[in-house]
Amino acid sequence: MKTTLEIPEAIFREAKSLAAKQGVPLREFVTEAVKDRIQLHRGSNGKPWMKVAGRLRHLHKETARISKIIEQEFERIEPEDWA
């Protein structure tokens, strides 16, 4: 399908240069860039912050442990709070 896009000059030049360095036509370079952007959106379920936050998944257990400690501390009533 053919379409016309308006792209800022500096971005166009850089895209054309990168396409040439990779030895692919600009059309293919732009198509791949759009596909990558679509995948990024699909992978985050519409939540762009997930691409960063998702990388912190390994800290889930540690976060739960710390949250539990904080919760226990806030449940304790200090003697001076009774007055």
N, C-alpha and C positions, 0 to 999 in steps of 0.2 A: 504494500500500500504506500502510496506517495503522500507526503504531507509537507507543509511548510512550517518551520519553526523559527522563532526570533530568538537568537542566542547572543548574549553580549560578546562583543568583539574579542576581548581577552580570553574568555572561556573557549570560544570557537577556535582561536589560534592554538591554544594549549591542547585542546582535544584533537585537532588536526595533526599537531606535532606528535602527540603520544600515539595516535593511530599509525602514523608513518614509521615511528620507531618500532612498533610492534608488527609492522608489515601487513596491516589490515586496512581495508577501506574505511573511510570515516563513517559510512552508513553502518558497517558492522560494529565499529567501536561504540557508536551512539546506541545501537540496539542493545549491546551487552551492558552498557551503563544503565539503560532504562530497566533491563531485566534484573540487574543487581539491586536497583532501588526498589523494585516490586518485591523481590525476595526479602529484602530487609524489612519492608512493611509487613509482609505476610508472617515473617518469623517473629515479629514482635506483637502480633495480634493487634496492631493499631496503637501499640504503646511504645513509642520510641525510647523511653527510659529503660525498657526491659533489655535492650541490647547491652546496656552497662550493668544494670542491676542483676540481670541473669547470670552474669559472670561471678557474682558474689554468692551464688547458691551454696557453695561449699561451706559458707559461714553460718548456715541456717541453724545448725545444732548449737554452735557457740553463742549465737544471738539468743536462742531460747534459754540457754543456761544463764546468761547474764541477766536476761529479763526476769527469770525466776528469782535470782538473788535480789534484784532491785525490788521486786514485789514483796518478798519476805521482809526486807528492811523497812518498807513503808507500812507493813502490817504491825510492826512493833510500836508500842506506845511508850514513849519515854516518861518517867515519873514527873518531870516538869510540865508535861503536856496535860496532866490530870488537874492541875490547879486552875 
